[in-house]
């Protein structure tokens, strides 16, 4: 999602790397689930998120669409996001005690919060969102430990590649006719989300699809 914001208004004014310490540790968010409520369509899902959720829930993408996931346009591309509970406007994975029922398999945006990412010059850094998290007694933790993903360098490369690809798709849309735009958006949706991942090695299968799609559309 392309956002034009002033980092000085939403952050502490610093940019962090994955090895930096930052005041993000919410101590297991005990007694608080504010960040899981009233999020609308903002919890975007990337291919790894869908891969994790599919294995956690033992569901196909189509089955998850019945309850947990929905689609909407993001800068012209059709992408999935977590669906909020229609009655409570909270995340569909939040239980009655306000705890996440898929915490080990939670999406990347959830892992990141209250941090954000800024992409510049083909790479990204992290920033601390100062107005979003209601926990006031946060302590310092290393960025990559907070996000908690194995093989973190590989994960960062994947995110950077995925982000760059979606940006190129978005930038190409104005130069395409209606039929071409439809072909591109639906093919990306199919290749990275709807088509089941067969392997336990996510990165291997993702990059096979990634190369195929890039070659097909000349990116």
Secondary structure, DSSP 8 states (H G I E B T S, - for coil): ------HHHHB-S--B-TTSEEEEE-GGGTT--GGGBS-TT--B--HHHHHHHHHHHT--HHHHHTTTEEEEEETTEEEEEE-B-TTT-BBTTB-TTS-BTTGGG--HHHHHTTEEEEEETTEEEEEEBSSS---S--EEEEHHHHHT-SSHHHHHHHHHHHHHHHHHHHHHHTTS-HHHHHHHHHHHHIIIIIS----S-HHHHHHHHHHHHHHHHT-
